């Protein structure tokens, strides 16, 4: 399995490791989807969140983030995405991979 992700403003390939674990592929895909605008991708128009609309209406995109959490949860041992105390749509992503690696990341959408 393979996906592409932006790491330090450089597009990189992320693929299944030698032990056939897809954990980092799914993490990269999840983070890409959190940064994707709803309808932006011609292949995955249902993915992403309406971040610009959220800024205009001052309503956080919690519904879309919750939907995304449900979609990606089966790929991890544990996945929690929750809103931080910020004036802009910013979410804390806490996950544990199926190999047991804990990852915490703040994502500003």
N, CA, C and O atoms as a printed pandas DataFrame, in Angstrom:
     atom_number atom_name residue_name chain_id  residue_number  x_coord  y_coord  z_coord
0              1         N          UNK        A               1    0.851   -1.165    0.000
1              2        CA          UNK        A               1    0.000    0.000    0.000
2              3         C          UNK        A               1    0.902    1.234    0.000
3              4         O          UNK        A               1    1.979    1.228    0.596
4              5         N          UNK        A               2    0.450    2.288   -0.673
5              6        CA          UNK        A               2    1.285    3.482   -0.787
6              7         C          UNK        A               2    0.404    4.723   -0.795
7              8         O          UNK        A               2   -0.715    4.714   -1.309
8              9         N          UNK        A               3    0.940    5.794   -0.210
9             10        CA          UNK        A               3    0.286    7.099   -0.264
10            11         C          UNK        A               3    1.382    8.156   -0.322
11            12         O          UNK        A               3    2.567    7.847   -0.196
12            13         N          UNK        A               4    0.981    9.379   -0.510
13            14        CA          UNK        A               4    1.931   10.489   -0.567
14            15         C          UNK        A               4    1.553   11.504    0.496
15            16         O          UNK        A               4    0.372   11.769    0.726
16            17         N          UNK        A               5    2.552   12.064    1.137
17            18        CA          UNK        A               5    2.309   13.055    2.161
18            19         C          UNK        A               5    3.341   14.155    2.100
19            20         O          UNK        A               5    4.466   13.945    1.647
20            21         N          UNK        A               6    2.955   15.319    2.556
21            22        CA          UNK        A               6    3.855   16.472    2.561
22            23         C          UNK        A               6    4.586   16.508    3.899
23            24         O          UNK        A               6    3.970   16.691    4.949
24            25         N          UNK        A               7    5.889   16.335    3.852
25            26        CA          UNK        A               7    6.728   16.354    5.049
26            27         C          UNK        A               7    7.720   17.488    4.875
27            28         O          UNK        A               7    8.564   17.446    3.980
28            29         N          UNK        A               8    7.624   18.512    5.736
29            30        CA          UNK        A               8    8.475   19.710    5.634
30            31         C          UNK        A               8    8.390   20.340    4.256
31            32         O          UNK        A               8    9.407   20.709    3.668
32            33         N          UNK        A               9    7.148   20.463    3.733
33            34        CA          UNK        A               9    6.862   21.083    2.431
34            35         C          UNK        A               9    7.466   20.338    1.250
35            36         O          UNK        A               9    7.649   20.926    0.184
36            37         N          UNK        A              10    7.779   19.058    1.418
37            38        CA          UNK        A              10    8.276   18.222    0.329
38            39         C          UNK        A              10    7.384   16.989    0.249
39            40         O          UNK        A              10    7.172   16.309    1.253
40            41         N          UNK        A              11    6.861   16.697   -0.943
41            42        CA          UNK        A              11    6.025   15.512   -1.106
42            43         C          UNK        A              11    6.891   14.271   -1.025
43            44         O          UNK        A              11    7.917   14.172   -1.697
44            45         N          UNK        A              12    6.470   13.323   -0.194
45            46        CA          UNK        A              12    7.213   12.083    0.011
46            47         C          UNK        A              12    6.273   10.893   -0.127
47            48         O          UNK        A              12    5.066   11.008    0.084
48            49         N          UNK        A              13    6.848    9.751   -0.484
49            50        CA          UNK        A              13    6.089    8.515   -0.589
50            51         C          UNK        A              13    6.120    7.806    0.757
51            52         O          UNK        A              13    7.179    7.672    1.370
52            53         N          UNK        A              14    4.968    7.357    1.212
53            54        CA          UNK        A              14    4.863    6.566    2.433
54            55         C          UNK        A              14    4.225    5.248    2.032
55            56         O          UNK        A              14    3.142    5.231    1.447
56            57         N          UNK        A              15    4.894    4.140    2.346
57            58        CA          UNK        A              15    4.353    2.858    1.930
58            59         C          UNK        A              15    4.504    1.803    3.019
59            60         O          UNK        A              15    5.153    2.028    4.040
60            61         N          UNK        A              16    3.897    0.657    2.781
61            62        CA          UNK        A              16    3.932   -0.453    3.717
62            63         C          UNK        A              16    5.379   -0.799    4.039
63            64         O          UNK        A              16    6.224   -0.867    3.146
64            65         N          UNK        A              17    5.664   -1.022    5.343
65            66        CA          UNK        A              17    7.045   -1.330    5.727
66            67         C          UNK        A              17    7.388   -2.788    5.428
67            68         O          UNK        A              17    6.551   -3.543    4.932
68            69         N          UNK        A              18    8.610   -3.171    5.730
69            70        CA          UNK        A              18    9.099   -4.512    5.419
70            71         C          UNK        A              18    8.328   -5.603    6.155
71            72         O          UNK        A              18    8.275   -6.741    5.689
72            73         N          UNK        A              19    7.734   -5.273    7.295
73            74        CA          UNK        A              19    6.955   -6.241    8.079
74            75         C          UNK        A              19    5.475   -6.247    7.698
75            76         O          UNK        A              19    4.652   -6.837    8.399
76            77         N          UNK        A              20    5.141   -5.592    6.590
77            78        CA          UNK        A              20    3.777   -5.531    6.058
78            79         C          UNK        A              20    2.814   -4.776    6.962
79            80         O          UNK        A              20    1.629   -5.105    7.009
80            81         N          UNK        A              21    3.303   -3.768    7.680
81            82        CA          UNK        A              21    2.447   -2.913    8.504
82            83         C          UNK        A              21    2.117   -1.635    7.737
83            84         O          UNK        A              21    3.005   -0.992    7.178
84            85         N          UNK        A              22    0.842   -1.273    7.713
85            86        CA          UNK        A              22    0.363   -0.096    6.992
86            87         C          UNK        A              22    0.119    1.099    7.900
87            88         O          UNK        A              22   -0.510    2.068    7.474
88            89         N          UNK        A              23    0.595    1.060    9.128
89            90        CA          UNK        A              23    0.277    2.092   10.114
90            91         C          UNK        A              23    0.616    3.493    9.621
91            92         O          UNK        A              23   -0.219    4.393    9.720
92            93         N          UNK        A              24    1.801    3.696    9.102
93            94        CA          UNK        A              24    2.212    5.041    8.694
94            95         C          UNK        A              24    1.508    5.501    7.424
95            96         O          UNK        A              24    1.352    6.701    7.199
96            97         N          UNK        A              25    1.085    4.555    6.595
97            98        CA          UNK        A              25    0.278    4.905    5.419
98            99         C          UNK        A              25   -1.057    5.480    5.880
99           100         O          UNK        A              25   -1.513    6.493    5.350
100          101         N          UNK        A              26   -1.691    4.833    6.875
101          102        CA          UNK        A              26   -2.984    5.298    7.369
102          103         C          UNK        A              26   -2.858    6.601    8.137
103          104         O          UNK        A              26   -3.747    7.450    8.057
104          105         N          UNK        A              27   -1.768    6.779    8.884
105          106        CA          UNK        A              27   -1.554    8.038    9.601
106          107         C          UNK        A              27   -1.419    9.184    8.605
107          108         O          UNK        A              27   -2.033   10.237    8.779
108          109         N          UNK        A              28   -0.624    8.982    7.571
109          110        CA          UNK        A              28   -0.430   10.005    6.546
110          111         C          UNK        A              28   -1.744   10.325    5.841
111          112         O          UNK        A              28   -2.047   11.491    5.586
112          113         N          UNK        A              29   -2.521    9.297    5.528
113          114        CA          UNK        A              29   -3.804    9.500    4.860
114          115         C          UNK        A              29   -4.768   10.274    5.757
115          116         O          UNK        A              29   -5.481   11.159    5.284
116          117         N          UNK        A              30   -4.792    9.945    7.047
117          118        CA          UNK        A              30   -5.653   10.660    7.989
118          119         C          UNK        A              30   -5.271   12.132    8.068
119          120         O          UNK        A              30   -6.141   13.000    7.992
120          121         N          UNK        A              31   -3.988   12.422    8.218
121          122        CA          UNK        A              31   -3.544   13.817    8.314
122          123         C          UNK        A              31   -3.797   14.575    7.011
123          124         O          UNK        A              31   -4.156   15.752    7.036
124          125         N          UNK        A              32   -3.611   13.903    5.874
125          126        CA          UNK        A              32   -3.924   14.538    4.587
126          127         C          UNK        A              32   -5.408   14.885    4.507
127          128         O          UNK        A              32   -5.769   15.963    4.034
128          129         N          UNK        A              33   -6.271   13.977    4.967
129          130        CA          UNK        A              33   -7.716   14.220    4.918
130          131         C          UNK        A              33   -8.131   15.344    5.850
131          132         O          UNK        A              33   -9.058   16.091    5.536
132          133         N          UNK        A              34   -7.466   15.481    6.988
133          134        CA          UNK        A              34   -7.787   16.587    7.898
134          135         C          UNK        A              34   -7.403   17.935    7.289
135          136         O          UNK        A              34   -7.998   18.958    7.627
136          137         N          UNK        A              35   -6.427   17.943    6.405
137          138        CA          UNK        A              35   -6.006   19.184    5.758
138          139         C          UNK        A              35   -6.689   19.407    4.410
139          140         O          UNK        A              35   -6.479   20.439    3.771
140          141         N          UNK        A              36   -7.496   18.455    3.979
141          142        CA          UNK        A              36   -8.172   18.533    2.688
142          143         C          UNK        A              36   -9.479   19.306    2.834
143          144         O          UNK        A              36  -10.199   19.135    3.818
144          145         N          UNK        A              37   -9.781   20.144    1.866
145          146        CA          UNK        A              37  -11.048   20.875    1.855
146          147         C          UNK        A              37  -12.109   19.960    1.255
147          148         O          UNK        A              37  -11.851   19.265    0.272
148          149         N          UNK        A              38  -13.288   19.959    1.839
149          150        CA          UNK        A              38  -14.389   19.119    1.366
150          151         C          UNK        A              38  -14.651   19.377   -0.113
151          152         O          UNK        A              38  -14.877   20.517   -0.517
152          153         N          UNK        A              39  -14.621   18.318   -0.920
153          154        CA          UNK        A              39  -14.862   18.425   -2.350
154          155         C          UNK        A              39  -13.631   18.814   -3.158
155          156         O          UNK        A              39  -13.725   18.978   -4.375
156          157         N          UNK        A              40  -12.491   18.963   -2.518
157          158        CA          UNK        A              40  -11.278   19.390   -3.224
158          159         C          UNK        A              40  -10.716   18.287   -4.121
159          160         O          UNK        A              40  -10.237   18.570   -5.219
160          161         N          UNK        A              41  -10.769   17.047   -3.668
161          162        CA          UNK        A              41  -10.219   15.935   -4.435
162          163         C          UNK        A              41  -11.250   15.429   -5.436
163          164         O          UNK        A              41  -12.392   15.165   -5.059
164          165         N          UNK        A              42  -10.869   15.288   -6.709
165          166        CA          UNK        A              42  -11.822   14.771   -7.688
166          167         C          UNK        A              42  -12.117   13.281   -7.479
167          168         O          UNK        A              42  -13.163   12.796   -7.910
168          169         N          UNK        A              43  -11.210   12.556   -6.826
169          170        CA          UNK        A              43  -11.409   11.122   -6.597
170          171         C          UNK        A              43  -12.085   10.825   -5.263
171          172         O          UNK        A              43  -12.806    9.836   -5.135
172          173         N          UNK        A              44  -11.852   11.679   -4.273
173          174        CA          UNK        A              44  -12.393   11.467   -2.930
174          175         C          UNK        A              44  -13.118   12.731   -2.464
175          176         O          UNK        A              44  -12.741   13.335   -1.460
176          177         N          UNK        A              45  -14.150   13.121   -3.194
177          178        CA          UNK        A              45  -14.861   14.370   -2.904
178          179         C          UNK        A              45  -15.551   14.345   -1.548
179          180         O          UNK        A              45  -15.813   15.402   -0.974
180          181         N          UNK        A              46  -15.852   13.154   -1.021
181          182        CA          UNK        A              46  -16.523   13.053    0.274
182          183         C          UNK        A              46  -15.548   13.263    1.431
183          184         O          UNK        A              46  -15.982   13.429    2.571
184          185         N          UNK        A              47  -14.247   13.258    1.165
185          186        CA          UNK        A              47  -13.246   13.433    2.218
186          187         C          UNK        A              47  -12.865   14.897    2.384
187          188         O          UNK        A              47  -12.967   15.687    1.445
188          189         N          UNK        A              48  -12.430   15.246    3.567
189          190        CA          UNK        A              48  -12.033   16.604    3.863
190          191         C          UNK        A              48  -13.032   17.280    4.775
191          192         O          UNK        A              48  -14.046   16.692    5.150
192          193         N          UNK        A              49  -12.741   18.514    5.128
193          194        CA          UNK        A              49  -13.644   19.276    5.987
194          195         C          UNK        A              49  -13.826   20.681    5.404
195          196         O          UNK        A              49  -12.921   21.190    4.742
196          197         N          UNK        A              50  -14.970   21.309    5.635
197          198        CA          UNK        A              50  -15.224   22.658    5.116
198          199         C          UNK        A              50  -14.596   23.717    6.024
199          200         O          UNK        A              50  -15.310   24.461    6.697
200          201         N          UNK        A              51  -13.283   23.786    6.044
201          202        CA          UNK        A              51  -12.581   24.692    6.963
202          203         C          UNK        A              51  -12.867   26.160    6.648
203          204         O          UNK        A              51  -13.082   26.950    7.567
204          205         N          UNK        A              52  -12.875   26.534    5.386
205          206        CA          UNK        A              52  -13.125   27.938    5.032
206          207         C          UNK        A              52  -14.536   28.355    5.430
207          208         O          UNK        A              52  -14.738   29.445    5.966
208          209         N          UNK        A              53  -15.513   27.485    5.168
209          210        CA          UNK        A              53  -16.889   27.781    5.579
210          211         C          UNK        A              53  -16.980   27.899    7.090
211          212         O          UNK        A              53  -17.737   28.716    7.612
212          213         N          UNK        A              54  -16.205   27.080    7.790
213          214        CA          UNK        A              54  -16.213   27.126    9.249
214          215         C          UNK        A              54  -15.686   28.448    9.773
215          216         O          UNK        A              54  -16.198   28.980   10.758
216          217         N          UNK        A              55  -14.669   28.977    9.121
217          218        CA          UNK        A              55  -14.122   30.269    9.546
218          219         C          UNK        A              55  -15.110   31.402    9.292
219          220         O          UNK        A              55  -15.227   32.321   10.102
220          221         N          UNK        A              56  -15.813   31.336    8.178
221          222        CA          UNK        A              56  -16.775   32.385    7.846
222          223         C          UNK        A              56  -17.967   32.355    8.798
223          224         O          UNK        A              56  -18.417   33.399    9.270
224          225         N          UNK        A              57  -18.478   31.152    9.078
225          226        CA          UNK        A              57  -19.671   31.029    9.925
226          227         C          UNK        A              57  -19.341   30.942   11.408
227          228         O          UNK        A              57  -20.239   31.003   12.247
228          229         N          UNK        A              58  -18.063   30.800   11.737
229          230        CA          UNK        A              58  -17.613   30.653   13.128
230          231         C          UNK        A              58  -18.184   29.401   13.792
231          232         O          UNK        A              58  -18.369   29.369   15.008
232          233         N          UNK        A              59  -18.464   28.366   12.985
233          234        CA          UNK        A              59  -18.922   27.083   13.499
234          235         C          UNK        A              59  -17.837   26.056   13.190
235          236         O          UNK        A              59  -17.487   25.848   12.028
236          237         N          UNK        A              60  -17.310   25.421   14.217
237          238        CA          UNK        A              60  -16.237   24.456   14.030
238          239         C          UNK        A              60  -16.736   23.235   13.257
239          240         O          UNK        A              60  -17.898   22.855   13.399
240          241         N          UNK        A              61  -15.878   22.614   12.442
241          242        CA          UNK        A              61  -16.289   21.468   11.618
242          243         C          UNK        A              61  -16.273   20.147   12.389
243          244         O          UNK        A              61  -15.775   19.141   11.884
244          245         N          UNK        A              62  -16.813   20.148   13.604
245          246        CA          UNK        A              62  -16.767   18.956   14.457
246          247         C          UNK        A              62  -17.466   17.750   13.842
247          248         O          UNK        A              62  -17.002   16.622   14.004
248          249         N          UNK        A              63  -18.568   17.970   13.142
249          250        CA          UNK        A              63  -19.295   16.851   12.522
250          251         C          UNK        A              63  -18.404   16.123   11.526
251          252         O          UNK        A              63  -18.346   14.893   11.531
252          253         N          UNK        A              64  -17.710   16.866   10.675
253          254        CA          UNK        A              64  -16.861   16.260    9.653
254          255         C          UNK        A              64  -15.644   15.578   10.271
255          256         O          UNK        A              64  -15.202   14.537    9.786
256          257         N          UNK        A              65  -15.110   16.152   11.322
257          258        CA          UNK        A              65  -13.969   15.550   12.011
258          259         C          UNK        A              65  -14.412   14.253   12.687
259          260         O          UNK        A              65  -13.680   13.264   12.663
260          261         N          UNK        A              66  -15.587   14.248   13.279
261          262        CA          UNK        A              66  -16.119   13.044   13.914
262          263         C          UNK        A              66  -16.350   11.942   12.882
263          264         O          UNK        A              66  -16.050   10.773   13.125
264          265         N          UNK        A              67  -16.882   12.331   11.741
265          266        CA          UNK        A              67  -17.110   11.377   10.654
266          267         C          UNK        A              67  -15.788   10.771   10.181
267          268         O          UNK        A              67  -15.708    9.574    9.904
268          269         N          UNK        A              68  -14.759   11.605   10.093
269          270        CA          UNK        A              68  -13.448   11.140    9.680
270          271         C          UNK        A              68  -12.846   10.197   10.725
271          272         O          UNK        A              68  -12.200    9.208   10.378
272          273         N          UNK        A              69  -13.063   10.509   11.995
273          274        CA          UNK        A              69  -12.566    9.642   13.070
274          275         C          UNK        A              69  -13.208    8.256   12.958
275          276         O          UNK        A              69  -12.520    7.245   13.102
276          277         N          UNK        A              70  -14.496    8.201   12.708
277          278        CA          UNK        A              70  -15.186    6.915   12.558
278          279         C          UNK        A              70  -14.670    6.147   11.352
279          280         O          UNK        A              70  -14.554    4.922   11.397
280          281         N          UNK        A              71  -14.363    6.852   10.284
281          282        CA          UNK        A              71  -13.875    6.202    9.066
282          283         C          UNK        A              71  -12.494    5.578    9.263
283          284         O          UNK        A              71  -12.228    4.485    8.763
284          285         N          UNK        A              72  -11.613    6.274    9.993
285          286        CA          UNK        A              72  -10.239    5.806   10.135
286          287         C          UNK        A              72   -9.997    4.949   11.380
287          288         O          UNK        A              72   -8.954    4.301   11.467
288          289         N          UNK        A              73  -10.908    4.923   12.332
289          290        CA          UNK        A              73  -10.715    4.192   13.588
290          291         C          UNK        A              73  -10.393    2.707   13.402
291          292         O          UNK        A              73   -9.568    2.186   14.153
292          293         N          UNK        A              74  -10.999    1.997   12.441
293          294        CA          UNK        A              74  -10.676    0.568   12.303
294          295         C          UNK        A              74   -9.212    0.281   11.936
295          296         O          UNK        A              74   -8.759   -0.856   12.070
296          297         N          UNK        A              75   -8.481    1.281   11.482
297          298        CA          UNK        A              75   -7.100    1.068   11.066
298          299         C          UNK        A              75   -6.106    1.236   12.209
299          300         O          UNK        A              75   -4.907    1.032   12.016
300          301         N          UNK        A              76   -6.584    1.603   13.394
301          302        CA          UNK        A              76   -5.715    1.830   14.546
302          303         C          UNK        A              76   -6.262    1.082   15.756
303          304         O          UNK        A              76   -7.439    0.724   15.799
304          305         N          UNK        A              77   -5.393    0.853   16.736
305          306        CA          UNK        A              77   -5.838    0.270   17.992
306          307         C          UNK        A              77   -6.712    1.267   18.743
307          308         O          UNK        A              77   -7.721    0.894   19.341
308          309         N          UNK        A              78   -6.317    2.536   18.705
309          310        CA          UNK        A              78   -7.085    3.599   19.354
310          311         C          UNK        A              78   -6.910    4.882   18.552
311          312         O          UNK        A              78   -5.806    5.198   18.109
312          313         N          UNK        A              79   -8.002    5.621   18.364
313          314        CA          UNK        A              79   -7.944    6.898   17.653
314          315         C          UNK        A              79   -8.914    7.870   18.314
315          316         O          UNK        A              79  -10.111    7.602   18.418
316          317         N          UNK        A              80   -8.375    9.007   18.759
317          318        CA          UNK        A              80   -9.197   10.077   19.325
318          319         C          UNK        A              80   -8.811   11.378   18.638
319          320         O          UNK        A              80   -7.632   11.725   18.569
320          321         N          UNK        A              81   -9.793   12.084   18.140
321          322        CA          UNK        A              81   -9.578   13.400   17.549
322          323         C          UNK        A              81  -10.508   14.351   18.281
323          324         O          UNK        A              81  -11.725   14.170   18.265
324          325         N          UNK        A              82   -9.948   15.352   18.915
325          326        CA          UNK        A              82  -10.784   16.280   19.664
326          327         C          UNK        A              82  -10.287   17.701   19.502
327          328         O          UNK        A              82   -9.118   17.946   19.203
328          329         N          UNK        A              83  -11.218   18.642   19.709
329          330        CA          UNK        A              83  -10.973   20.071   19.519
330          331         C          UNK        A              83  -10.093   20.604   20.649
331          332         O          UNK        A              83  -10.274   20.242   21.812
332          333         N          UNK        A              84   -9.152   21.459   20.299
333          334        CA          UNK        A              84   -8.322   22.120   21.306
334          335         C          UNK        A              84   -8.949   23.460   21.659
335          336         O          UNK        A              84   -9.869   23.916   20.981
336          337         N          UNK        A              85   -8.459   24.085   22.707
337          338        CA          UNK        A              85   -8.949   25.398   23.117
338          339         C          UNK        A              85   -8.240   26.460   22.269
339          340         O          UNK        A              85   -7.240   27.045   22.684
340          341         N          UNK        A              86   -8.778   26.686   21.093
341          342        CA          UNK        A              86   -8.188   27.626   20.149
342          343         C          UNK        A              86   -9.303   28.385   19.450
343          344         O          UNK        A              86  -10.433   27.904   19.357
344          345         N          UNK        A              87   -8.979   29.571   18.961
345          346        CA          UNK        A              87   -9.985   30.373   18.244
346          347         C          UNK        A              87  -10.144   29.911   16.805
347          348         O          UNK        A              87  -11.119   30.269   16.145
348          349         N          UNK        A              88   -9.209   29.128   16.316
349          350        CA          UNK        A              88   -9.275   28.593   14.956
350          351         C          UNK        A              88   -9.524   27.087   15.034
351          352         O          UNK        A              88   -9.249   26.475   16.066
352          353         N          UNK        A              89  -10.035   26.484   13.973
353          354        CA          UNK        A              89  -10.262   25.031   13.999
354          355         C          UNK        A              89   -8.936   24.270   14.130
355          356         O          UNK        A              89   -8.215   24.075   13.151
356          357         N          UNK        A              90   -8.637   23.852   15.351
357          358        CA          UNK        A              90   -7.422   23.105   15.646
358          359         C          UNK        A              90   -7.810   21.865   16.440
359          360         O          UNK        A              90   -8.573   21.951   17.402
360          361         N          UNK        A              91   -7.286   20.718   16.038
361          362        CA          UNK        A              91   -7.663   19.455   16.646
362          363         C          UNK        A              91   -6.424   18.689   17.103
363          364         O          UNK        A              91   -5.372   18.732   16.465
364          365         N          UNK        A              92   -6.578   17.992   18.220
365          366        CA          UNK        A              92   -5.545   17.113   18.750
366          367         C          UNK        A              92   -5.861   15.704   18.265
367          368         O          UNK        A              92   -6.978   15.220   18.446
368          369         N          UNK        A              93   -4.888   15.048   17.653
369          370        CA          UNK        A              93   -5.046   13.674   17.187
370          371         C          UNK        A              93   -4.170   12.794   18.075
371          372         O          UNK        A              93   -2.945   12.921   18.068
372          373         N          UNK        A              94   -4.795   11.910   18.832
373          374        CA          UNK        A              94   -4.087   10.944   19.666
374          375         C          UNK        A              94   -4.422    9.563   19.134
375          376         O          UNK        A              94   -5.592    9.186   19.059
376          377         N          UNK        A              95   -3.392    8.807   18.762
377          378        CA          UNK        A              95   -3.656    7.475   18.256
378          379         C          UNK        A              95   -2.605    6.500   18.731
379          380         O          UNK        A              95   -1.484    6.872   19.079
380          381         N          UNK        A              96   -3.001    5.243   18.736
381          382        CA          UNK        A              96   -2.084    4.146   19.015
382          383         C          UNK        A              96   -2.197    3.210   17.829
383          384         O          UNK        A              96   -3.285    2.742   17.497
384          385         N          UNK        A              97   -1.067    2.940   17.192
385          386        CA          UNK        A              97   -1.061    2.072   16.023
386          387         C          UNK        A              97   -1.284    0.623   16.444
387          388         O          UNK        A              97   -1.236    0.301   17.630
388          389         N          UNK        A              98   -1.523   -0.231   15.484
389          390        CA          UNK        A              98   -1.720   -1.652   15.782
390          391         C          UNK        A              98   -0.431   -2.301   16.275
391          392         O          UNK        A              98   -0.469   -3.376   16.872
392          393         N          UNK        A              99    0.710   -1.657   16.030
393          394        CA          UNK        A              99    1.986   -2.148   16.569
394          395         C          UNK        A              99    2.248   -1.617   17.966
395          396         O          UNK        A              99    3.195   -2.056   18.619
396          397         N          UNK        A             100    1.422   -0.668   18.449
397          398        CA          UNK        A             100    1.554   -0.149   19.800
398          399         C          UNK        A             100    2.272    1.172   19.913
399          400         O          UNK        A             100    2.576    1.598   21.028
400          401         N          UNK        A             101    2.557    1.836   18.823
401          402        CA          UNK        A             101    3.222    3.131   18.850
402          403         C          UNK        A             101    2.195    4.237   19.114
403          404         O          UNK        A             101    1.187    4.341   18.415
404          405         N          UNK        A             102    2.464    5.058   20.128
405          406        CA          UNK        A             102    1.561    6.178   20.447
406          407         C          UNK        A             102    2.021    7.423   19.697
407          408         O          UNK        A             102    3.204    7.765   19.707
408          409         N          UNK        A             103    1.076    8.093   19.049
409          410        CA          UNK        A             103    1.380    9.302   18.281
410          411         C          UNK        A             103    0.391   10.384   18.683
411          412         O          UNK        A             103   -0.818   10.154   18.729
412          413         N          UNK        A             104    0.918   11.560   18.972
413          414        CA          UNK        A             104    0.103   12.738   19.323
414          415         C          UNK        A             104    0.468   13.853   18.367
415          416         O          UNK        A             104    1.643   14.183   18.210
416          417         N          UNK        A             105   -0.533   14.434   17.728
417          418        CA          UNK        A             105   -0.269   15.479   16.731
418          419         C          UNK        A             105   -1.373   16.531   16.811
419          420         O          UNK        A             105   -2.552   16.194   16.916
420          421         N          UNK        A             106   -0.990   17.792   16.761
421          422        CA          UNK        A             106   -1.954   18.881   16.682
422          423         C          UNK        A             106   -2.074   19.281   15.214
423          424         O          UNK        A             106   -1.071   19.505   14.536
424          425         N          UNK        A             107   -3.314   19.368   14.733
425          426        CA          UNK        A             107   -3.559   19.696   13.326
426          427         C          UNK        A             107   -4.447   20.921   13.268
427          428         O          UNK        A             107   -5.563   20.915   13.787
428          429         N          UNK        A             108   -3.948   21.975   12.634
429          430        CA          UNK        A             108   -4.751   23.179   12.394
430          431         C          UNK        A             108   -5.372   23.014   11.012
431          432         O          UNK        A             108   -4.666   22.916   10.008
432          433         N          UNK        A             109   -6.695   22.986   10.974
433          434        CA          UNK        A             109   -7.374   22.737    9.687
434          435         C          UNK        A             109   -7.802   24.032    9.041
435          436         O          UNK        A             109   -8.386   24.018    7.958
